[in-house]
Amino acid sequence: MKEGRILLKFIRRPECISYLLKKRFTNLSNNQFVRSALTMLSGTVIAQIIAMAFSPVISRIYGPEAFGVFGVFTSIVASVGPVAALTYPIAIVLPKEDSEANALFRLSLLVSLITFLLMALTITFYGNSILAILQVDVLMPYLMFIPLMVLFDGSFQASQQWMIRKKKFKFSAKAAILQGIVVNVTKAVIGFFFPLSISLVAITTLGKGLYASLLAYGTGITFNLKLFAESFNKKELLSFIRLGKKYYDFPIYRTPQVFINGASEGLPVIMLSIFFGPATAGFYSLSKKVLVMPTQLIEQSVGNVFYPRVTEAAYNGENITKLLIKASLSLAALGLIPFGIVILFGPQLFSIVFGANWASAGEYARWLSLWSYFKFITKPSIKTLPVLKAQRFHLVFTIFSILVRLCALIIGSYIFKSDVISVALYGTTGAIMYIILTLVTILKSTPKYTRYL
């Protein structure tokens, strides 16, 4: 009791509280993980602030229909782009030796180029038929931008993962800021003269190319025709085959999972465009874009730093479960306010910020915020799954998840014939699936399960 009274008296003194806070802040600032996360976060924050600052201008220039067509384009790219290199770039962080990581980097670029060539040939001969099957004829003028975007995306992923491996977070932050400035200023300026979908598509594609080039330069790896030609000699190809077999779980399990997950996120745009028209797809696209901003504001930076950290923890035999829970709870606290505000005041906020024509997007955003919030929290779990060698589970779970969300979307469209109900059902089921994924990943990270790895 005496010790308790002394402690209570101690903490009631303002100077004591100040001392404790200062000590805690000093400990955090000296933590390498925290410093790296803040460095990555600074670039993402500034890039997202730039995008948010230009969004009200760009939304008023182009309008819902232009955004709808652009949304369909980005939905298809979001499905194919992340698997351009068969997700081999994600493995770049894992090897202990840089020589093996460098080989994975070159393998990723080679696979991206092959994917680009195959897609370009397919679109040349069968593009019209594919669009007819998908019922997205509005993309006819923009078909050849898709393989180009995929090539840039694959190169970007490989360079980004190499930068993460080498902990070049400052350069990555600067590249994100520069790309954000160039793309958004260009969209606004070009939009005054050509407020068309083609402007959004072309600028976004070239912006991804700029981003990939900046990161490729930052890797410090020399690129020349001689080095590229060496990737096709027999010895090098055999080494690529051996490396591909070693990391077989990425193309076999992670690639389908990433593709399905990307398709599931783009599917609502395509379906809403088919059932309710391009303007409705535009409302959904803007609401999703606005919600992605606060999500990427932190999750991408923390996730990129958390991935090598949890990999290192696994090698050193540290408590992965504790690390995972702590990261998930931190993101839960950080995301509560921004997502909560959108849930409460979505339509009013969108009308004020983007104009009265975008009130429907705010209604969509209410339901998508619920889904996005739990997706935000799940980021550390998704980064932990490759370390736990649970990519097969991730693939199966993703397939099940997309089937559940697809059923919800179909029920809203066919039975209720309401775009708002469709989005509400889609968002709610998505939130539930992400909660389950987080809980299962935490369970799999416990020593009871990891000792069998």
Solvent accessible surface area in square Angstrom, and as a share of the most:
residue,aa,sasa,rsa
1,M,183,0.82
2,K,133,0.56
3,E,127,0.57
4,G,42,0.41
5,R,144,0.52
6,I,104,0.53
7,L,111,0.55
8,L,80,0.40
9,K,146,0.62
10,F,83,0.34
11,I,70,0.35
12,R,170,0.62
13,R,122,0.45
14,P,103,0.65
15,E,94,0.42
16,C,9,0.06
17,I,78,0.40
18,S,66,0.42
19,Y,127,0.48
20,L,80,0.40
21,L,118,0.59
22,K,147,0.62
23,K,109,0.46
24,R,134,0.49
25,F,142,0.59
26,T,60,0.35
27,N,77,0.39
28,L,71,0.36
29,S,42,0.27
30,N,100,0.51
31,N,68,0.35
32,Q,98,0.43
33,F,53,0.22
34,V,35,0.20
35,R,104,0.38
36,S,7,0.04
37,A,11,0.09
38,L,101,0.50
39,T,34,0.20
40,M,15,0.06
41,L,36,0.18
42,S,52,0.33
43,G,0,0.00
44,T,15,0.09
45,V,41,0.24
46,I,76,0.38
47,A,16,0.12
48,Q,23,0.10
49,I,92,0.47
50,I,25,0.13
51,A,17,0.13
52,M,80,0.36
53,A,66,0.51
54,F,52,0.22
55,S,5,0.03
56,P,30,0.19
57,V,66,0.38
58,I,1,0.01
59,S,1,0.01
60,R,133,0.48
61,I,35,0.18
62,Y,15,0.06
63,G,17,0.16
64,P,29,0.18
65,E,114,0.51
66,A,11,0.08
67,F,6,0.03
68,G,1,0.01
69,V,20,0.11
70,F,22,0.09
71,G,3,0.03
72,V,1,0.00
73,F,1,0.00
74,T,42,0.25
75,S,6,0.04
76,I,25,0.13
77,V,7,0.04
78,A,45,0.35
79,S,12,0.08
80,V,32,0.19
81,G,0,0.00
82,P,41,0.26
83,V,18,0.11
84,A,0,0.00
85,A,0,0.00
86,L,68,0.34
87,T,1,0.01
88,Y,15,0.06
89,P,0,0.00
90,I,32,0.16
91,A,0,0.00
92,I,0,0.00
93,V,13,0.07
94,L,28,0.14
95,P,11,0.07
96,K,153,0.65
97,E,116,0.52
98,D,63,0.33
99,S,87,0.56
100,E,43,0.19
101,A,0,0.00
102,N,40,0.21
103,A,20,0.15
104,L,0,0.00
105,F,0,0.00
106,R,58,0.21
107,L,13,0.06
108,S,0,0.00
109,L,42,0.21
110,L,12,0.06
111,V,20,0.12
112,S,0,0.00
113,L,47,0.23
114,I,82,0.42
115,T,29,0.17
116,F,44,0.18
117,L,90,0.45
118,L,109,0.54
119,M,35,0.15
120,A,19,0.15
121,L,104,0.52
122,T,57,0.33
123,I,18,0.09
124,T,90,0.52
125,F,147,0.61
126,Y,137,0.52
127,G,3,0.03
128,N,98,0.50
129,S,63,0.41
130,I,67,0.34
131,L,3,0.01
132,A,63,0.49
133,I,137,0.69
134,L,75,0.37
135,Q,115,0.51
136,V,3,0.02
137,D,86,0.45
138,V,63,0.36
139,L,0,0.00
140,M,82,0.37
141,P,92,0.58
142,Y,21,0.08
143,L,20,0.10
144,M,105,0.47
145,F,50,0.21
146,I,7,0.04
147,P,1,0.00
148,L,58,0.29
149,M,13,0.06
150,V,0,0.00
151,L,37,0.19
152,F,45,0.19
153,D,18,0.09
154,G,0,0.00
155,S,27,0.17
156,F,19,0.08
157,Q,27,0.12
158,A,0,0.00
159,S,1,0.01
160,Q,23,0.10
161,Q,15,0.07
162,W,17,0.06
163,M,1,0.00
164,I,3,0.02
165,R,34,0.12
166,K,79,0.34
167,K,111,0.47
168,K,74,0.32
169,F,13,0.05
170,K,147,0.62
171,F,65,0.27
172,S,14,0.09
173,A,10,0.08
174,K,141,0.60
175,A,5,0.04
176,A,14,0.11
177,I,39,0.20
178,L,82,0.41
179,Q,37,0.16
180,G,6,0.05
181,I,77,0.39
182,V,62,0.36
183,V,16,0.09
184,N,13,0.07
185,V,61,0.35
186,T,46,0.27
187,K,16,0.07
188,A,9,0.07
189,V,77,0.44
190,I,63,0.32
191,G,1,0.01
192,F,147,0.61
193,F,146,0.61
194,F,121,0.51
195,P,60,0.38
196,L,97,0.48
197,S,13,0.08
198,I,62,0.31
199,S,8,0.05
200,L,1,0.01
201,V,0,0.00
202,A,24,0.18
203,I,18,0.09
204,T,27,0.16
205,T,0,0.00
206,L,114,0.57
207,G,4,0.04
208,K,39,0.17
209,G,9,0.09
210,L,56,0.28
211,Y,32,0.12
212,A,5,0.04
213,S,68,0.44
214,L,37,0.18
215,L,2,0.01
216,A,23,0.18
217,Y,172,0.65
218,G,9,0.09
219,T,7,0.04
220,G,63,0.60
221,I,27,0.14
222,T,90,0.52
223,F,100,0.42
224,N,75,0.38
225,L,155,0.77
226,K,151,0.64
227,L,56,0.28
228,F,89,0.37
229,A,62,0.48
230,E,76,0.34
231,S,8,0.05
232,F,102,0.43
233,N,67,0.34
234,K,158,0.67
235,K,167,0.71
236,E,34,0.15
237,L,67,0.33
238,L,80,0.40
239,S,38,0.24
240,F,9,0.04
241,I,93,0.47
242,R,151,0.55
243,L,18,0.09
244,G,13,0.13
245,K,142,0.60
246,K,124,0.52
247,Y,20,0.08
248,Y,113,0.43
249,D,33,0.17
250,F,3,0.01
251,P,30,0.19
252,I,93,0.47
253,Y,52,0.20
254,R,17,0.06
255,T,15,0.09
256,P,42,0.27
257,Q,9,0.04
258,V,26,0.15
259,F,88,0.37
260,I,33,0.17
261,N,36,0.19
262,G,9,0.09
263,A,28,0.22
264,S,1,0.01
265,E,32,0.14
266,G,5,0.05
267,L,44,0.22
268,P,1,0.00
269,V,9,0.05
270,I,23,0.12
271,M,22,0.10
272,L,1,0.01
273,S,19,0.12
274,I,67,0.34
275,F,73,0.30
276,F,67,0.28
277,G,20,0.20
278,P,52,0.33
279,A,36,0.28
280,T,14,0.08
281,A,0,0.00
282,G,0,0.00
283,F,34,0.14
284,Y,2,0.01
285,S,17,0.11
286,L,1,0.01
287,S,0,0.00
288,K,30,0.13
289,K,60,0.25
290,V,27,0.16
291,L,1,0.01
292,V,47,0.27
293,M,7,0.03
294,P,27,0.17
295,T,7,0.04
296,Q,64,0.28
297,L,41,0.20
298,I,25,0.13
299,E,15,0.07
300,Q,54,0.24
301,S,0,0.00
302,V,23,0.13
303,G,2,0.02
304,N,7,0.03
305,V,6,0.04
306,F,1,0.00
307,Y,2,0.01
308,P,18,0.11
309,R,64,0.23
310,V,0,0.00
311,T,10,0.06
312,E,90,0.40
313,A,0,0.00
314,A,40,0.31
315,Y,122,0.47
316,N,96,0.49
317,G,66,0.63
318,E,74,0.33
319,N,89,0.46
320,I,16,0.08
321,T,17,0.10
322,K,140,0.59
323,L,38,0.19
324,L,0,0.00
325,I,64,0.33
326,K,127,0.54
327,A,14,0.11
328,S,6,0.04
329,L,116,0.58
330,S,54,0.35
331,L,3,0.02
332,A,22,0.17
333,A,73,0.56
334,L,94,0.47
335,G,1,0.01
336,L,110,0.55
337,I,124,0.63
338,P,48,0.30
339,F,4,0.01
340,G,23,0.22
341,I,77,0.39
342,V,18,0.10
343,I,67,0.34
344,L,113,0.56
345,F,103,0.43
346,G,0,0.00
347,P,26,0.16
348,Q,98,0.43
349,L,63,0.31
350,F,5,0.02
351,S,35,0.23
352,I,133,0.68
353,V,60,0.35
354,F,12,0.05
355,G,14,0.13
356,A,89,0.69
357,N,115,0.59
358,W,5,0.02
359,A,38,0.30
360,S,49,0.32
361,A,0,0.00
362,G,0,0.00
363,E,49,0.22
364,Y,1,0.00
365,A,0,0.00
366,R,71,0.26
367,W,96,0.34
368,L,0,0.00
369,S,0,0.00
370,L,57,0.29
371,W,1,0.00
372,S,8,0.05
373,Y,31,0.12
374,F,50,0.21
375,K,45,0.19
376,F,2,0.01
377,I,20,0.10
378,T,0,0.00
379,K,47,0.20
380,P,1,0.01
381,S,0,0.00
382,I,32,0.16
383,K,30,0.13
384,T,0,0.00
385,L,0,0.00
386,P,10,0.06
387,V,21,0.12
388,L,6,0.03
389,K,149,0.63
390,A,10,0.08
391,Q,3,0.01
392,R,161,0.59
393,F,50,0.21
394,H,4,0.02
395,L,23,0.11
396,V,90,0.52
397,F,25,0.10
398,T,6,0.03
399,I,68,0.35
400,F,116,0.48
401,S,7,0.04
402,I,26,0.13
403,L,95,0.47
404,V,45,0.26
405,R,4,0.01
406,L,50,0.25
407,C,75,0.45
408,A,7,0.05
409,L,1,0.01
410,I,64,0.33
411,I,69,0.35
412,G,0,0.00
413,S,9,0.06
414,Y,127,0.48
415,I,123,0.62
416,F,108,0.45
417,K,146,0.62
418,S,27,0.17
419,D,39,0.20
420,V,51,0.29
421,I,64,0.33
422,S,0,0.00
423,V,1,0.01
424,A,13,0.10
425,L,57,0.28
426,Y,3,0.01
427,G,0,0.00
428,T,45,0.26
429,T,28,0.16
430,G,0,0.00
431,A,3,0.03
432,I,89,0.45
433,M,11,0.05
434,Y,16,0.06
435,I,65,0.33
436,I,71,0.36
437,L,5,0.02
438,T,14,0.08
439,L,112,0.56
440,V,41,0.24
441,T,0,0.00
442,I,35,0.18
443,L,95,0.47
444,K,57,0.24
445,S,3,0.02
446,T,32,0.18
447,P,91,0.57
448,K,129,0.55
449,Y,88,0.34
450,T,34,0.20
451,R,159,0.58
452,Y,164,0.62
453,L,107,0.53
